Amino acid sequence: MMRSGKGSDNEIGNGILETINSAVLSCERDNDLGKMWKEPIIEIISANNEELKKLKEIVHDKHCLPGDILSDAKSIISFFIPFHDSIPDSNIDGLMASKEWAITYVKTNELIKLIGDKIEVFMDKYGYKTGKIPATHNYNEEDLISNWSHRHIAYMCGMGTFGRNNMLITKNGCCGRLGSIVINYEFAEYKSKAKNNEMCLSKSGKVCDICRGKCMVNAYEDNVFNRFKCHAQCKKNSKYHEKLGIADVCGKCLVGLPCSTRAPL
């Protein structure tokens, strides 16, 4: 396969992996909470994968495709940064998000930006381009729908399945943050991914549905997710934790669950 830049699949793939892992380690050394994250999960999918076109049906008709982020997109790097177990444990009690949860949310958003910047520098050394997407706040204020869903990209990559709380359950649970980056490097081969095995207990026919009952504002009333109620509660948390940064987060429906920090199935 002819490429315009340098580097082999092994060089590029290992370099991406090392770049993400080193960014996590460097950020962890520069915080006051100690251990914040577990080892990231990283998957790569072809930007030309036909499944990606379904994003306009599944998420929203205005959802971007890889070519909208980078005109000559070839691959998408999807990654999940799981929170250390102590972070979700801190957020189980109380009406508002814990200080530890809020700090980790802010710091992880900063980390995701850092990862994007570092991958951009890394890919540039080989003559390739990068299309970066913000970790959050890339949604329309009127309908609160994102134009790029990191969760659905991760799902398309085979990283996990959606729980009843609409969060993606990975092999390290659902407590963490997702990011994705588009690059114009095309790998000779993409890992063959089997169909996602169901990870949600409730969706697999077992008794659970704990996550929805944990919502502080009953945003899952009548089995329909009310994103406006959820968003309003996140804004309350942002005001409550305003000294920590933009912590418009809640996370109560993610913690104290069989799938918080691991796959229950």
C-alpha positions in Angstrom: 0.0 0.0 0.0 1.5 3.3 -1.0 1.5 6.1 1.5 2.6 9.8 1.2 4.5 9.8 4.5 6.9 7.6 6.4 6.5 4.9 9.0 5.1 1.4 9.2 1.9 0.2 10.8 3.9 -1.0 13.8 5.7 2.3 14.2 2.6 4.3 13.9 0.4 2.0 16.0 3.0 1.6 18.8 3.7 5.3 18.7 0.0 6.2 19.1 -0.2 3.8 22.0 2.9 5.1 23.7 1.8 8.7 23.2 -1.6 8.1 24.9 -0.1 6.2 27.8 2.7 8.7 28.4 0.1 11.5 28.4 -1.9 9.7 31.1 1.2 9.1 33.3 2.4 12.7 33.0 -1.0 14.2 34.0 -1.3 11.8 36.9 2.0 13.0 38.3 0.7 16.6 38.2 -2.5 16.2 40.3 -3.3 16.2 44.0 -5.6 13.1 44.0 -3.0 10.5 43.5 -4.1 7.6 41.3 -6.9 8.9 39.0 -6.9 6.6 36.0 -6.4 3.1 34.9 -4.6 2.0 31.7 -6.5 3.4 28.6 -8.3 1.1 26.2 -7.5 2.0 22.6 -9.1 0.8 19.3 -8.7 1.9 15.7 -11.3 1.7 13.0 -11.2 2.6 9.3 -12.7 6.0 8.5 -14.2 4.3 5.4 -16.1 1.6 7.5 -19.6 1.5 6.2 -21.0 1.2 9.7 -20.0 4.8 10.4 -22.7 6.1 8.1 -25.3 4.8 10.5 -24.3 7.5 12.9 -26.6 9.9 11.1 -29.5 7.6 11.8 -28.5 6.4 15.3 -27.4 9.7 16.8 -28.6 12.7 14.6 -28.8 13.5 11.0 -26.2 16.3 11.5 -23.7 14.0 13.1 -20.3 14.5 11.4 -18.6 11.7 9.5 -14.8 11.3 9.5 -14.4 13.3 6.3 -16.1 16.3 8.0 -13.4 16.4 10.6 -10.5 15.7 8.2 -11.1 15.8 4.5 -8.8 12.9 3.7 -9.6 10.9 6.8 -8.3 7.3 6.8 -8.6 6.1 10.4 -10.3 6.9 13.7 -8.5 6.4 17.0 -10.9 5.8 19.8 -9.8 5.6 23.4 -11.4 5.2 26.9 -9.6 6.5 30.0 -11.1 4.5 32.9 -11.3 6.2 36.3 -9.4 4.5 39.2 -11.9 2.7 41.5 -11.6 5.3 44.3 -13.1 8.0 42.0 -16.5 6.4 41.4 -16.5 5.2 45.0 -16.3 8.8 46.2 -19.4 9.8 44.1 -21.9 7.2 45.4 -23.3 9.3 48.3 -24.7 12.8 48.3 -27.0 14.8 46.1 -24.1 16.6 44.2 -21.1 15.1 42.4 -18.2 14.5 44.8 -15.2 16.9 44.7 -13.1 13.9 43.5 -15.5 13.1 40.6 -15.6 16.8 39.6 -11.9 17.2 39.6 -11.3 14.0 37.7 -13.8 15.1 35.1 -12.1 18.4 34.6 -8.6 16.9 34.6 -9.6 14.1 32.1 -11.0 16.7 29.7 -7.7 18.5 29.9 -5.9 15.1 29.4 -8.0 14.3 26.3 -7.0 17.7 24.8 -3.3 16.9 25.6 -3.6 13.5 24.0 -4.9 15.1 20.8 -2.1 17.7 20.8 0.5 15.1 21.3 -0.8 12.7 18.6 -0.9 15.7 16.2 2.8 16.3 16.9 3.6 12.6 16.6 1.7 12.1 13.3 3.3 15.3 11.9 6.7 13.8 12.3 5.7 11.1 9.7 4.0 13.6 7.4 0.4 12.9 8.4 -2.5 15.1 9.5 -4.8 14.9 12.5 -8.4 16.0 13.1 -9.1 16.7 16.7 -12.5 16.7 18.5 -13.1 18.3 21.9 -13.8 16.0 24.8 -17.1 17.7 25.5 -19.2 20.8 24.9 -19.5 20.1 21.1 -23.2 20.0 21.3 -26.1 22.3 20.2 -27.5 24.2 23.1 -31.0 24.0 21.8 -31.3 20.2 21.4 -28.3 19.2 23.5 -27.2 16.7 20.8 -23.5 16.4 19.9 -22.3 16.6 16.3 -19.7 13.9 17.2 -20.4 11.2 19.7 -17.3 9.7 21.2 -19.5 7.0 22.8 -20.9 5.9 19.5 -17.5 5.9 17.8 -16.2 3.7 20.6 -19.2 1.4 20.1 -18.5 1.2 16.4 -14.9 0.2 17.2 -16.2 -2.7 19.3 -15.1 -1.2 22.6 -18.3 -2.1 24.4 -22.1 -1.8 24.6 -24.6 0.8 25.9 -26.1 0.4 29.4 -29.6 1.5 30.4 -28.0 4.8 31.5 -26.9 5.4 27.9 -23.2 5.1 28.9 -20.8 2.7 27.2 -19.8 -0.3 29.2 -16.3 -1.4 28.4 -14.2 -4.2 29.9 -13.2 -1.6 32.5 -16.8 -0.5 33.1 -18.4 2.8 32.3 -16.7 5.2 34.7 -14.3 7.1 32.7 -14.0 9.4 29.7 -14.0 8.7 25.9 -12.1 10.5 23.2 -11.5 10.1 19.5 -9.1 11.5 16.9 -9.2 11.3 13.1 -6.0 10.8 11.2 -5.1 10.5 7.5 -2.9 7.4 7.9 -4.4 4.2 6.6 -3.3 1.0 8.3 -2.7 -1.9 5.9 -5.0 -4.0 8.1 -7.6 -3.2 10.7 -8.2 -5.7 13.6 -11.2 -7.8 12.8 -13.8 -7.1 15.5 -16.5 -9.6 16.4 -20.0 -8.2 17.1 -20.1 -6.5 20.4 -21.2 -8.9 23.2 -23.9 -7.4 25.4 -22.4 -6.1 28.6 -25.5 -4.6 30.2 -27.1 -7.0 32.8 -30.6 -5.5 32.2 -30.4 -5.7 28.4 -29.2 -9.3 28.6 -32.4 -10.2 30.5 -31.0 -10.2 34.1 -32.5 -8.2 37.0 -30.6 -4.9 37.4 -31.6 -1.4 36.0 -29.9 0.1 39.1 -28.4 2.9 37.1 -31.7 4.6 36.2 -32.9 4.5 39.7 -29.8 6.5 40.9 -30.7 9.6 38.8 -31.1 12.6 41.1 -33.7 14.2 38.8 -35.6 11.2 37.4 -34.4 11.8 33.9 -35.3 8.3 32.8 -39.0 8.6 33.7 -41.4 6.5 31.6 -38.3 4.7 30.1 -37.4 7.8 28.0 -34.2 9.7 28.6 -34.8 13.4 29.3 -31.5 15.0 28.4 -32.7 18.4 29.5 -33.3 17.3 33.1 -29.9 15.7 33.0 -28.2 18.8 31.6 -29.9 21.0 34.2 -28.5 18.8 37.0 -25.0 18.9 35.5 -25.2 22.7 35.4 -26.1 22.7 39.1 -23.0 20.7 39.7 -21.0 23.1 37.6 -22.1 26.0 39.8 -21.5 24.0 43.0 -17.9 23.1 41.9 -17.2 26.3 40.0 -13.8 26.8 41.7 -12.6 23.6 40.2 -13.1 24.5 36.5 -16.0 23.6 34.2 -17.4 20.6 36.0 -20.8 20.3 34.4 -21.1 16.7 35.4 -23.1 14.5 37.8 -22.2 10.8 37.3 -24.7 9.4 39.9 -26.1 7.0 37.4 -22.6 5.5 36.7 -21.5 4.7 40.2 -22.2 1.9 42.6 -23.2 -0.4 39.8 -22.1 -3.9 38.7 -20.7 -2.2 35.6 -19.1 0.9 37.1 -15.5 -0.4 36.9 -15.7 -3.7 35.1 -17.8 -5.6 32.6 -20.4 -7.6 34.7 -20.9 -10.2 32.0 
